Amino acid sequence: MNTHTPMVASVARRMGRAAALAAVLGSAAHAQTTPSHVELILDASGSMFTRLPDGQTRIAGAQAVLTDLIGRLPADPNLNVGLRVYGARTIASEPGACEDSALTLPMQGIDRQALLQTVNTTRPRGATPIAYSLTQAANDFPTGTGKKLIVLVTDGQESCRGDLKAALAAFKTRGIDVDLRIVGIDLDARAQQSFAGVGTFVNARSVPELASALGSAVQTVAAPAQTTVPVTVTLTSGGQPVTSGPTVTFTGSAGGVGTPLNNTGGTYGASVLPGAYTATVKTATDTQSFGGLSVSIGAANTFTFDVTPVSGVQLSVTPTPPVAGGSVRVAYRGAPAGAKNWVTIARKSDPDRAYLDYVYVQTPSGDVTLAVPDDESEYEARYHLANPDGSTRVIGRSAPFTPKRAAVSVTAPKTAAAGSRIQVGWQGPNNVGDYVTIVPKGAADGVYTDYFYTRDANPGTLTAPVQAGDYEVRYNNERSGRVLATAPLALSANTYAVQGPDTAVAGSEITVSWTGPGNPRDYVTIVKQGAPVGSYLTYFYTRDGNPGRLKTPVAPGQYELRYSTEATSPNPTLASRPITLTGATYSLQAPREGRAGESIQIRWTGPGHPDEYVTIVPKGAPVGTYTVYFYTRGGNPGTLKLPATPGEYEIRYSTEAASPNPTLFSVPITVK
């Protein structure tokens, strides 16, 4: 016999739907005895508006699952949960996008309502500066004992050319042992590979998979509750309570079967799992949805819905049809005044809780500009009325419209030398975030090397990759990651060489000539023989002349002259030749003693380069220390004023060409 009431059965079904999350998390019978710090890092890059295979946007899925997770966190005084968001303030194509990462809530206890508010009002806009965010996160954590966990939710790979592994070194510098869990949202194979060897990575292609991945990520620190909590709803119309007639159903924002609420004397109630919900109120004449509801442990979870019929706000969209990936102007009139309502666009088939780009409005009429997805589906503009309890309902819709893609093409040479500069012309919508780049033939969507934004030039100039082979010039949309047009490009091997002396004196200056394309980011440097690719010491850019001048290191040994470029990470070596550095002769001739405050003359022997100097320091002072000094370029002999305090000192011949200003020669002196 089935003893479940409809309400209990519905709750059971929702618990089953969340089983992947709850089962992995397990249960916590006791509070923790040592502090734990958890930082959630949320991706708010523009591509988070892209849809998952089930049709829900990535940001909506992430918000729903994070709301469920935050709502179920245990009330543990030793649990500290913070939130960092990147990409929410600056459009990806604008300056500063690669530093757009902010700690919106520090790890100080659990401010559940602030966490929920921030997660659910985050608007995707910008780039994906993951490495920068991790580097900043190292300063978010306190030192000391206790578990430390980062849960990073992202729908893409690093877009600012940061080094993820190097970013983790910031934690080691501070002596922090952090457990990094990365949860990818529908990442392609290349993006997944970018996280190899960095923390623990899981890719999720649906909301249930995302819930399971987040559950696994936090299980070692926090075990969210699996028990239900009561919710209470009252209805009003025209300022008066509605005690009978309507039905109320709570449906989780992650989907699934709704939970009907029981009407007891005009108060509707049920027990549901903590999380994000939409309430559906059905009356005899209409059906209204109230979205944006957060149910959590320790909260009152009481809601009041005004079901007074509202005359629809009138919305109109121009231009019609708009350009896919572009923008529209939405005019509204007949709206209630004084509330923080908002206008958005969504697919016509989307539920009321769905949204894409949006703008808050407070006036009875006006117009706003909204971004249009790079998609030829049917959309509509919607007016959301904000309620005092935080919920919203749609009270106006525009006529449906279908964006149309513009004709797009790129014009580029069919062949070029690898590493050379080429001009590329384009035709297209020139939407925000449109850019042109060169990638290997068949590369995944969203891959890029050198690029220019279409808004900046037509034609634009690109530096070709340094490796010969078959490539494509692509016109891409940054927001959707879609490739809009391509043109083939075959790159032939370029000629690179460096010419310089076989031997030189360490610390001297040498002349080096070079052969190569001489692109603006190409350079010549000198490094220790066998140094890792991308290493450099002194250098000159090829754009500054041929030949160029290099200051050699002050330590004798085996070195290499290298022709490299900054156009590709990690600055590949395109040509090299060995060079042997022999020791230079250094000496100082100075009196062995002198009176405090008097000036003495010092003769020196050495290369006498512009960055070499002579100074006096206390005996045994750390390398790089200096007081009064003179540069050797100023003449020989030079003059130093002795310190005013008697004691044992050293006169040192040093150089600024290397850190920390090594001592090349020294003699003692007694100051009396």
C-alpha positions, -999 to +999 in steps of 0.1 A: +000+000+000+013+035-008+011+055+024+025+087+008+003+118+006+007+137-027+028+163-009+051+137+007+055+118-026+064+150-044+091+158-018+104+122-022+107+126-059+126+159-054+148+142-029+154+115-055+163+141-081+188+156-057+202+122-046+233+126-067+241+157-046+229+144-012+243+109-014+278+121-023+278+147+004+268+122+031+256+133+065+273+151+093+263+140+127+285+165+146+298+200+139+335+204+130+360+210+158+385+229+137+378+258+114+373+251+077+374+277+050+356+272+016+358+297-012+333+293-041+346+309-073+319+315-099+325+321-136+305+351-149+321+352-183+298+361-212+297+325-224+277+315-193+246+325-212+253+296-236+227+268-232+233+233-219+221+204-240+188+204-220+181+240-230+189+257-197+216+284-197+248+275-180+244+305-156+209+295-146+220+259-140+249+271-119+228+295-099+201+268-092+226+242-080+246+267-059+214+280-043+205+244-034+240+239-020+241+272+000+206+266+014+216+232+028+249+242+044+249+232+080+248+259+107+283+251+119+302+279+138+335+264+124+325+266+088+335+297+068+322+301+033+331+330+009+324+338-027+347+352-055+332+361-089+351+368-121+339+383-153+308+401-138+320+437-141+339+443-174+330+431-209+356+408-222+367+431-250+373+461-227+405+470-208+407+455-174+387+423-183+417+401-173+418+416-138+380+414-133+379+392-103+364+403-069+360+387-035+323+396-031+320+378+003+349+370+026+352+336+044+338+347+078+311+323+089+282+317+066+262+348+055+236+326+038+214+354+026+242+374+012+256+344-006+222+336-021+216+372-031+250+375-048+248+342-067+214+348-080+220+384-091+253+377-108+252+388-145+277+372-169+296+398-189+333+393-193+364+372-198+377+341-180+408+352-159+411+319-139+448+322-132+445+357-119+415+347-097+435+319-082+464+342-075+441+366-058+424+338-039+457+330-022+453+362-003+416+355+006+425+326+029+439+329+065+470+311+074+469+285+102+454+251+107+421+238+093+409+226+060+410+250+030+390+243-001+384+262-034+354+251-056+358+267-090+328+266-113+336+275-149+323+270-184+356+277-202+394+276-201+417+304-192+412+333-216+438+357-204+469+336-211+475+330-174+495+300-161+472+280-138+500+259-123+521+290-116+491+307-100+490+279-074+525+288-063+510+319-046+494+295-021+528+278-014+544+312-009+519+319+019+523+284+033+487+275+025+477+239+016+446+243-004+424+216-020+414+229-055+382+214-071+373+225-106+338+219-119+336+224-156+302+231-173+299+214-207+336+220-216+350+207-249+380+184-250+406+212-254+392+231-225+391+200-203+428+193-212+438+228-201+430+218-165+452+186-166+474+185-135+456+214-118+436+204-088+407+179-092+387+183-123+351+171-132+331+180-163+293+183-161+269+184-191+236+188-172+222+202-140+221+168-122+257+162-132+266+197-119+249+190-086+267+157-082+301+174-091+296+202-065+285+176-039+317+157-044+338+189-043+326+199-008+321+166+008+354+167+028+345+200+044+308+205+046+280+180+046+248+199+036+216+188+053+193+163+035+163+170+057+133+192+045+123+225+060+089+241+063+078+269+039+047+291+044+029+312+018+001+337+022-018+353-008-032+387-011-053+405-037-062+442-037-046+444-002-068+417+012-059+381+022-070+353-002-080+324+020-094+300-005-096+292-042-060+293-056-035+264-055+002+269-048+030+246-061+067+249-054+090+237-082+128+235-079+147+258-103+168+227-112+136+212-126+115+182-116+081+176-102+066+203-081+054+201-045+018+212-038+013+233-007-017+225+017-041+253+024-049+256+061-072+285+068-056+307+041-020+298+049-003+275+025+024+252+038+047+222+030+081+209+037+107+210+010+144+205+006+164+238+009+172+253-025+160+276-053+123+275-062+096+290-084+060+291-070+031+287-094-003+301-082-033+290-101-067+308-097-099+303-116-089+329-141-052+328-146-018+312-136+010+333-122+046+323-115+068+338-087+105+331-093+137+338-074+126+320-042+154+308-019+146+283+008+174+276+033+182+262+067+177+286+096+156+311+077+119+319+082+111+307+046+078+327+046+065+343+014+036+366+005+024+367-031+002+395-043-020+379-070-039+410-078-044+410-116-021+436-132-027+452-165+001+440-188+031+463-193+034+470-230+068+461-245+081+467-280+114+457-296+135+474-323+150+466-347+129+437-359+144+413-367+176+421-347+211+409-357+219+376-339+247+384-314+239+421-315+215+442-294+179+454-293+162+484-279+132+475-256+107+502-249+082+497-220+052+517-208+024+512-183+046+498-156+042+502-118+065+529-105+089+529-076+099+492-075+132+477-086+117+458-115+136+445-145+134+439-182+150+409-199+148+388-230+144+350-231+134+323-255+096+323-260+096+287-248+116+294-217+099+293-183+092+327-166+122+323-143+146+322-172+165+353-183+194+364-204+206+400-205+186+422-182+184+458-169+168+471-137+141+498-142+121+520-118+101+543-139+066+537-155+080+540-190+114+541-207+137+520-229+167+498-223+193+481-245+198+444-242+222+419-258+207+394-282+221+358-283+239+346-313+210+323-321+181+322-346+155+309-321+122+328-312+126+352-283+106+378-264+112+407-241+097+403-206+089+427-177+094+413-143+077+428-113+097+426-081+079+416-049+090+426-013+098+390-004+124+388-033+103+369-057+093+382-092+065+377-117+062+385-154+035+411-160+044+421-196+057+404-228+066+417-262+056+403-295+080+374-303+110+381-326+137+359-342+172+372-346+188+368-380+225+361-386+244+386-408+266+376-437+302+371-424+335+366-443+372+370-438+397+379-465+434+368-460+463+357-480+463+320-489+500+316-479+525+334-456+557+328-438+553+314-402+558+342-377+551+369-402+526+397-400+496+395-423+466+418-430+431+404-427+399+421-439+364+411-427+327+416-434+302+409-406+279+424-379+308+438-358+289+428-326+304+433-292+331+407-287+336+398-324+372+392-332+395+377-358+423+352-351+445+325-366+443+289-354+455+254-365+432+239-391+403+220-374+409+236-339+380+235-315+356+265-314+369+293-291+406+286-296+427+316-305+463+328-309+470+364-319+438+383-325+422+417-331+386+429-323+366+439-353+357+471-337+393+481-337+403+477-374+393+466-409+416+453-422+435+443-391+470+429-386+478+395-371+511+378-363+510+343-377+521+313-355+558+305-356+552+268-366+547+260-403+515+241-413+479+244-423+459+271-404+426+290-405+418+326-402+385+329-382+359+355-375+346+345-340+319+357-316+334+360-281+301+357-262+289+325-279+322+311-289+308+303-323+330+305-355+312+327-380+335+325-409+369+310-419+396+313-446+424+288-451+460+298-446+492+278-453+523+289-433+557+280-446+588+278-424+606+311-418+643+317-415+657+326-381+693+330-369+715+350-344+751+360-351+774+370-323+809+364-308+819+329-297+834+343-265+831+375-245+841+388-211+814+383-185+797+417-177+807+432-210+785+445-238+784+427-271+769+433-306+744+407-319+728+406-353+698+386-363+678+371-391+640+368-389+607+386-395+615+412-368+579+413-355+571+438-328+572+411-301+603+393-313+635+397-291+671+385-287+683+375-253+712+357-235+705+329-211+724+301-193+730+271-216+700+248-214+678+273-196+640+265-200+622+278-230+609+313-223+638+322-200+655+356-205+681+378-189+691+410-207+675+414-241+666+438-269+636+438-292+643+432-329+621+461-337+647+484-322+674+476-348+698+452-364+724+446-350+715+451-313+735+454-281+734+430-252+750+433-217+763+398-208+758+383-173+786+390-147+791+353-139+815+334-163+802+302-179+784+286-209+755+306-223+732+309-254+721+338-275+684+332-284+660+347-309+625+344-292+590+358-295+564+369-270+536+362-296+533+326-284+535+312-249+559+302-234+581+325-257+595+298-280+632+297-290+633+302-328+671+303-332+701+300-308+739+299-308+764+292-279+786+318-263+813+313-236+817+341-211+851+344-194+858+361-161+864+398-161+892+414-141+881+435-112+901+454-085+900+483-062+928+505-049+919+524-018+934+534+016+930+508+043+918+533+069+904+568+070+887+593+093+850+594+097+833+619+073+864+625+052+864+619+014+888+594-002+897+586-038+893+551-052+908+537-084+891+507-099+897+480-126+867+465-145+845+468-175+832+501-163+797+496-177+770+522-171+752+501-144+784+494-124+792+513-092+815+515-061+800+519-027+810+515+010+790+493+035+794+479+070+816+448+070+795+417+062+764+436+050+741+416+027+748+415-010+731+444-027+735+468+002+748+503-006+752+537+011+771+565-007+784+554-041+797+566-075+791+550-109+823+538-127+810+556-158+817+589-139+855+585-141+885+568-127+894+574-099+861+582-081+854+598-047+835+584-017+827+601+016+834+578+045+806+572+071+803+594+102+803+563+125+837+547+131+840+509+125+849+482+101+836+486+065+840+473+030+844+491-003+826+471-030+826+471-068+790+461-077+766+461-106+729+468-111+728+444-142+718+414-120+698+410-089+705+415-060+734+437-073+762+412-069+796+422-054+823+418-080+852+428-059+858+443-024+885+456+000+883+463+037+886+497+053+887+509+089+869+542+097+884+559+127 
